[in-house]
Amino acid sequence: MQGNLNVQTENIFPVIKKFLYSDHEIFLRELISNAIDATQKLKALSSRGEFEGELGDLTVEVKIDKKKLIISDRGIGMTQEEIDKYINQIAFSGANDFLDKYKDVQENLIGHFGLGFYSAFMVADKVEIETKSWKDAPAMHWSCDGSPEFEMKEGKKKERGTDIILHIADDCKEFLEEHRILELLKKYCRFMPIAIRFGEESEWVDSETEFTEVDDGNGGKKKQPKRVEKKVPRIINDTDPAWKKAPSSLTDEDYKKFYHELYPMNFEDPLFQIHLNVDYPFNLTGILYFPKVRKTIDPNRNKIQLYCNQVFVTDSVEGVVPEYLMLLHGVLDSPDIPLNVSRSYLQSDSNVKKIAQHISKKVADKLEEMSKQKVEKKDADGNDVADAPTQLEEKWDDIKIFVEYGMLTEEKFCERAMKFALLKNTEGKYFKLDDYRDKIKALQTDKDKNVIYLYATDVDEQHAYIAKAKEKGYDVLLMDSVLNSHYINLLEQKIEKTRFVRVDGDTVEKLIAHDDNIPEKLSQEEKDKLKPIIENEVDKARFTVQLESMESDDQPMVITQNEFMRRYKEMSQTSGGGMGFYGEMPDSYNLVVNINHPLIEQVLKEQDAEKQKQLVHQLTDLALLSNGLLKGEALTQFIKRSVKMI
């Protein structure tokens, strides 16, 4: 048996009411979008000379009238035939039909699905339309109570335009509250291209009839207008937001002002911004701001707002914006990003991918440009400072985690960033990757021809290790971001014959392995005797005792941590997958004993077992203390023992 599937119209309204949009509040955005479209169409007709009347005040108005919510516009209105075509036939989009007829029209129209009007039935148990067309046609009145039946007759509306009247259902009374409607208007409509009025607000102005006396500064009095409260129409939107303007017309202060308009609860200024303005092969405008990025990645990523022709769509922009750029703030506006019927979820297609690639390229362009431009600094005589930092150096500490994240997650961005990414040493100097390699390779190349990059994660905690490395003439980097371990692995893959070693990963003699060895003062027999003496006084589960030949004036004992194990353990804390094995492993350290130090010789020669044990304990605790590992009761006992020994 063969046949055709039949969709019963009686079932359409329950579907609309429950499932058409993910949030019922969307109805207000959809109805105002329709009003904006109607107004934009009229402006388009006027610019073409087809409408010769006065445009007049085109403000869209939203009103609450007892149990009714009314959205009014002074756009093109509708004739009886247009109501029958665009309202009575569900999903026949008026915007699409208009665009087909006027393909050369520049005005941007929002609606493309023809279902926006019916979102009204999610919150209303009756909807009325009062409309009068710009054409020579009678006004029309249409009403429907949510059943498949409607009533349409001639109306009484005198002026051009359309009023949508919603009789709000009892279970949706929140949409009759002024603060709720204002909240939604500010969320979805604050940058729509036609002015939107909702109620009134107070404004303090100088009175024209009331005056007050104030001191004139010369011992006398003068009259000045009294400040009085005045009610004015509340316009809730900025019809010409910053991203729609030419970048050349905006100052840094303009960009900052707009940033705080977008994020009123963020009191810090952005570091810098990128203004996007593309019309081929896709349309995209917007402003992306670089905020100060903390050492930890902010999990609250929904900071970029997506608009479609100045109508807010979503702040979940995955797919449109590359993963690493989710740390940015700002606005993107594009009519070329495909959206589903509720405009709430993005669909992945070729245009979206092209837009993401373009945004990534623009970010890389900006950062590379900043790496070449010096910060403008003047000396006392007004001359340019020769050694002024680049713009990227000045901002690097605030954005380095963003760049590292980008390099780890986007291969093309990584290729670009290898040219401008910076390394900072413990003295606060910045270097590009190639420049730093040239600086250290003469002294920091090991016997296997690997260039060794020494680094610290905390200058204060690792001060003793840094000082020892500098005594050797080595340079030490400061790498203190949460992504360090992953980033170091990446650089080792990208830069040939390179190894990164944390400065406390081994004794200074072994950080960079050379062929020359320091002579040992102890015989093999003495070393075999010494090792168990020390092992008996340490926690074997945490510490591995190693006997090393070091300079006699080096520390008697040093704590180090295996670079490989420590790095992979840190990586497991910021990633999942197969790294979890390392994260479960306990912290382990090497207790390196300097067999050339006089105190170690003293341990070996000490005949009194108790004194020998105390000396080993004291030397071990000193090593732990210098590494921040001596805490709690062990620290208290060390202090008591030290006082007693003194």
N, C-alpha and C positions, 0 to 999 in steps of 0.2 A: 504494500500500500504506500502510495506516495502522496505528499501534500505540502502545504506551506505552513510555516510557523506563524501563529497569530498572536500579537501582543494586544491584550485587552486594555483599552484606555482607562477603564475603571481602576486599574492597578497602578497607574502612573503616579498619582499623588502620594500614596503611602511610600513609594520608592523614593520620590523626591524628598519627602519629609524626613526620612530616616537616613538615606544613603547618598544623596546627590553630593553633599559637601561634608568634609570631615568635621568641620565646626559650624554650628548653626549661626554663629556670629558673622560668618562670611556673607550672609544675605545683604548686609548693609553695604559692604564693599561692592557687591555685584550690582545693586540697584543704583548706587551713586556712579559706578562706572558707566552704566547705561545712560544716566543723565549727562555725564561728561561727554560720552560719544555723541549724543543728540546735539549737544552744544557745539562740539567740534565739527560735526557735519554741517551745521548752519554756517559756521565761520568759513568752511571750505566752499560752500555754495556762494557765499557772499564774495569771496576772493575771486571766484570764477565769473562773477557778474550775473549768476542765475537768480540770486536773491538780492533784490534791489532795495529792500526796506531797511529801517534802522535796526541795528543789532541791539542797541540799548544795553541795560544791565544784564549780563549773562550769568550772574552768580547763581549757583545751585543752592537751594535752601533745604535744610532739614528741620522739621518741627515735631514737637510732641503735643498732641491735642487730646487730653483726657486718655482714652483707651486707643488712640490712633497715633501711628507714626507716619509722617508725610514727607516724601522726597519730591521736591519741585524743581523743574528746570525751565529755561526759556529757549530751548533748542528747537529742532525742526517739527516736533509734534508728529502726530500720525493721523492719517485719514482712515475711514472705515475699511477700505481695502487693505491698508497696511496693517491695521490691527488684526484683520482676518488672516493675513499672511504671516506676520511675525509673532503674534501672540497665540492665536487659535491653533496654529500648526507648530507643535512643540519641536524645538531643536532646529528651526530654520533661522539662521543667523542673519539679522539685519545688517551687521557690520560687514559680513562677507559679501552680501548682495550689493551693498553700497560700494565696496572696494572694487568689485567686478565691474561696476558701471563707471567709476571714476578712478581708474588705475593710476592716474597722474597726480592724484590728490596727495599733498604732503602731510596733511593732518594725521596724527596717529590715532587709530581707533583701537579700543581695548577689547571689546567682545568678539569672540570668534566661534562660540559654540551655540548660541541661541537658547541657552538654558538658564542664564543668569537671572532673568525676570522671575522664573519659577522658584528660585530659592526663597522668595517671599513667603511661600506656603510652608516653609519650615517653622516659621514663627507666627504666622497669621492664620486665623480661621476664616478670614474673608479679605479679599484684595480688590480694590477699585482702581480704575484708571480714568482720569479726567484729562483729555488731550485735545489740542487744536493744532492742526497742521499749518506750516508756513504757506502751504498752497491755498487756493481759494476753495475751501471745503468746510462743511459744517463741523463744529466741535462734536466729540464723541465721548460717551460714557460706557465703560465696560466694567463688569463685576463678576466675581466667581467666588464661591464659598468652599472651594477645595474639592468639589465633585467635578465630573466631566462636563457638567452643564454650566453655561455662562449666560449672562444677559448683556446685550449691546444695543444701545439706542443713542439718539442724538443728545448731546450734552449742552451745558450752559456756560462752558468756559469761554471767556471773552478774549483772553490774550494767548498768543502763540506759546506752545510749550506743553509740558506733561506733568501732571501730579500723580504720583503713585501713593495710594492711601492704604495703609496696612492696619487692619483691625487685629491687634495683637492678641494671641490666644492666652488663656488663663495660665497655662504652664510656662509662658515666656514673658511674664510681666517685667523681668529685668530690663527688657528693651524699651520700657516706658520710663526708665529712670535716667535723669539727665546725665549723671556722672558716668553711667555705663555707656551711653551713646557717645559722649565726649571721648571716653577712653578708646572706643572703637574707631571713631573718626581720626583720632591722633595716631592710632596704630596703622590704619590702612590708607588713609586719605591725605596725610599731611603734606604730600608733595604733588598732589594731582594738579593738572594744568589749568583748571578752571576754579575760580574762587568758590569756596563752600562756606556757607553761613549757618551757624547753629546757635540760636539764642543771643544773649547779650553778655557783655562783661564790663567790669568797672574800669574806668580810666580817670586818673587825676589830672585835671586841667586848670588853667587860670580862669577864674570867673570874670565875666564881662561886666557884672553889676555889683559884686561884693568886693570890698577892699579891707585891708588891715594895715594898721600903722606899725612901722618898724624903725629902728634907729638908722639915721642916714650916715653915721660915721663921723659927723661933725657936731654932735651934741644935740642935734635936732631930730625931728621925725619926718618920715615920708610915707606915702601910701603906695601899697603894692597890691596887685590882684590876689585875692584869697584863693587858695587851692581847694577845689570842690570835686566831689565824686560825680562822674558823669557816666551814664550807661551808653555803650556803643555796641554796634553789631559785632558778634564774635566770629571772626574769620579764622578758620582752624588750619588753613594750609598755606604753604609757600609755593606759589605757582611757578616760580623760576628758580629752582634750587641750584646750588653751586655747580653740580655736575653737568648741568645743561649749558653752562656759560663757557666762554672761551677761556682757556688757561691764562692767556695773556692779560685778561681783564681782572684776574684775581691776585691778591697779595697773600703772603704767608698768614697774615692776620685773618683774611677772609676764610682761608682753609681751616684755620684753628677754630674760628667761630662756628663754621658749619660742623666741624667734628663734635664740638660740645652741644650743638643742636641735636646731633644724632645720638650722642651718649651723654645726657645731662648729668648722670651720676659719676662720670669719669672726670676727675678734677685735674688729671695730668694732661699736658699737651702731648700730641703725637710727635714723633721724632722727625718725620717727613712724610710726604705723600706722593702718589703717582696719579696723574689725571689721565683717564682713558677716553679716547674719542676716535672710534673706528666706524667707517661706513662701508667698507668693502674688505673681504667678501661677506661680512656679516655686520649688523648694526650693534654697536656696544658703546655705551658711555658709562662713566662712573669715576669715583675717586676711591683709591685704596690707601689707607693710612697705616703706617708702621708705628705701633705702640711700643712702649718699653716692654721688653719681654723678660720676665723674671728667670731665675735659674731653673725653676721648675716650669714645665709646660702647663699652661692654663687649660684645664679640661673643659671649661665653658667656652666652646669655640664659636657658638652661633653669634658672631659679631658682625658678619658681612650681611647686609640686607639686599635682597634681590627685588627689583622693581620691573614691571612691564609697562612701558610708557607712563612712568611716574606713579603707577599703582603698586602698592606694596604687595608682594606675593608670599615671600617666605624668608626666614633667616637660616634655613637649612640648605646650604648651597653646595653640598657634596656633588661632585661631578662637574659642576660649572667652574669651580675653583679647585686647583690642584691641592692635594692633601696638605702640603707644607704651608700653603698660603692661608689655611684656615686660622692661623694665628693672627692674621691681619684684621683690621676693622675697615668699615666703609660701606660704599654703595655700588651696586652694579645695576645697570638698566639696559635691558635688551628686549626688543620685540621678537627676536629670532631664536629665543630659547623655548623649545616646545614644552608645553605644560599639559597635564591632564585636565579633565573637565573642571575640577575644582581649583585649578592653578596652584595646588598646594604641594605637588610632588613633581620632581623633574624627571624627564625621560631622557635616556642617554641616546644621542644620535651624533652624526658627524659634525653638525654645527656646534654642539656643546663641546666636543673634543677640540675643535678648532679654537673656540673661545678660550678654553682652559690653556691651550698651548700658547695663544697670544698673550694672555695675562702673565704666564710664566716668563715669556720672552721679555715683556715690558719690565718686569721686576728685575731680571738679570741685566737688562740695559741700564736701568737706573743705578743699580749697585756698581756696575762697572764704571759708569760715568762718575759716580761719587769717589771711586778709588783713584781717579785721575785729577780731581779738582781739589785744590788747596782751600782750607778755611781762610777766610779773609781776616787777618790779624795785623794790627799796626803796633809799631813800637812807640816810645814816648815822643819821637819826632814826627810821627805820622807816616813813617815808611813801612812798607810791607815786611812782615817777619819772614825771613828766608826759610827757616825750618818749621814753618807752620804745618800742622798735621793735615792730611787729606780729610775730606768730608766723611769718608768711610771710617777712617781711624777714629775720628771724634765720636762716631755713633757705634763703633764696633762692640763695645762691651754690652750695649743694650740690645743689639740685634744678632749677636753671634750665634745664639742658640737657634734662631730662625734660619740662618744660613746653613748651619750644620744639619738641621732637620731637612732642609731642602736638598742638600747634597746627598743625604742618606736615602731619600725617597724618590727623587726625580733625576734620572740619568742625564737628561739634556741640561737641566739646571746645573748639575754637578760639573759637567764639561765646561760650562761657562764660568762657574764659580772658582774652578781651579786657577783661573787667571787673576781673580781679585780677592779671594778669601785670605784672611790675615791670621798670623800667629803673633801672640804677645808673650814677651819674656818676663821674667820676674822683676826686671827693672822698669817695666812699663813701656817698652819700645815695641813698635809694631813692624811686621815684615810680611811681604807677600811670600807665598810658598817657595817660589824659585829663588828669591833673594835670600831667604833664610838658609836654604840648603847651601848656597854659595858661601854664606858667612861661616858656617860651622864645619864644612866637610874636611878642611885641612886638619883640624885637631880632633874631630869627633868621628873619624872613620876607623872602624875596627879592623882586625887582622884579616877578616873575610871580605873586606871592601864594602861593608854596609855602613851607611851614614847613620849614626845613632842620635836620635832626637831625645834629649833628656827633658823631663817635664815634672812639675810639681802640681798638686791639686790644692794645697794650702800653704802659703808662704810662711805663716807663723808655725804651724805644726811641724813642717818639714824643714825648718830653718837650718838645723845642724847639717842635714844632708845637702841642702843647697849650698851652704858655705863651703863644705868639703869639695863639692864639684867645681865651684868657682875658683878655689885654690889651685885646682888642676888646670884652670884656664877654660873650663867648659862653660857653655851658655845653657841656661835652664829656662824652659818655657813654663808659663802658667796656664794650665788647662783645667778649668774648674766648673764646666757645665755638666748638666745631668746626662748629656749624651756622649761624654768624653770617650768611654770605652768603645762605643760603636763608631764614633768619628775617627778615632785613632786607627781602628782596624781598616776603615775605608781608605785613609791616607796611606797606610802601608801597602794597600793593594794598588793604589793609583800612582804612587811615586816609587820608581824602581830602586832596588837596593836600599831600602829604608826600614829602620826599626825604631819604634818608640819605647823608651824605657823610663819608668817612673824613678825619680831620683833616689827613693828609698827602697828600690827593688833589689839592690845588692850593695856590696861595699864599693866604695868609690873606685878601687882598683879594677873591679870586675864589671862596672857599669859599661865600660867600653873596653872590650878585651883587646889587649896588645900582646906582642910576643915576649916582652920583657917581664920577668917575674922577680918578686922581692925574695931574697934569701930567707930561709927558715932558721930560727934560732933553736928550735927543739928537734930532737931526733925522733925517729918513728916510734921508738920504744916509749919516749916521754909523752908523745901524742896519744899513744894507746892507753897510757896510764891516766892522762888528763881527762879524756873524753867522758868516761863513766863517772868521774868525780862531779862533773858539771851536770851530766844527765840526771843524776840522782836528786838534784835540787830544782829541776824544772818540770813543768807539766808536759809530759811526752806526747799527750794527745794534741797539744797546741803548738809545741815548739820542736823543731829539728835542730840539734846542735851540729854546727859546722866549724871545723878548725881551719882558719885561714891565715896565710902569711901576709901581714899588713905592715905599714910603717909603725915604728915603735911609739911614735907620738900620737897615733890614732887612738880612738876609744878602745878600751879593753874588750868590750862587748857591744855588738850592734844588732838591732832587730831589723830584719828585712822581710819582704813578702814577695813570693814568686810572682813575676809579672804576668805570666800566662794565667795562673789560677785566679789571681786577684782580679784581673781584667774581665775574665769570663764570668766570674761571680757577680761583678758589677753589672755586666751586660744582661745577666739573667734577671736583674731587678727592674730593668726597664723594657723587657721584652718577654714574650711567652715562647711557645713552641718548644723546641728541643733544648733550649737553654736552661730549663728548670733544674736539670741535674746539678749544674754548678751552683745554683742558688741554694740548694739543700745542703751543700757541703759546709762544714764548720770552718771558721776562719783559722788559717794555719800560718805560722811564721817560722822564719829561720833565726836562730840565735847564733850569730857569727862571733866566734871567739878569736881575738887577735893574739896568736901564739907568740908574737914578738913583743908584746907589751910587758913591762916589768911586773905589773900586778898579777898577770897570769903566771909568770914564773914564780911569784911568791905563793900563789895557790898551790902550785905543784910541789914546792919545797916545804910548805907548812906541815909540821909533824903532828900538831894538836888537831885531832879530827873535828872538835867543836869549833875551833877558830877557823879552820879551813872551810867548814860548812857555812859559817857566818860570813866569811869573806866572799864566797861564791854567791850566797844569797844577796849580799849587798851590791855586788857588781851586776848581777842579773836584774835587780830592781832598778838600778841606775839606767840600764838599757831600756827597760820597760817604761820608766818615767820619761825618758827623752822622746819616746814614741807615743806618749799619751795613753799607754796601756796599763799603767799602774793606778788602780782605783780602789775605793772602798776600804775594807779592812786591811788589805795588803799595803795600801798607801799609809794607813795609820801605823802599822807595825814597822814599816820602813823608816818613818820619821822617828819613832821611839828608838829603834836600833841605831840610827844615825847619831842621835843625841848621846846615847850611851857610849858609842865608839869614840866620839869627840872628847 
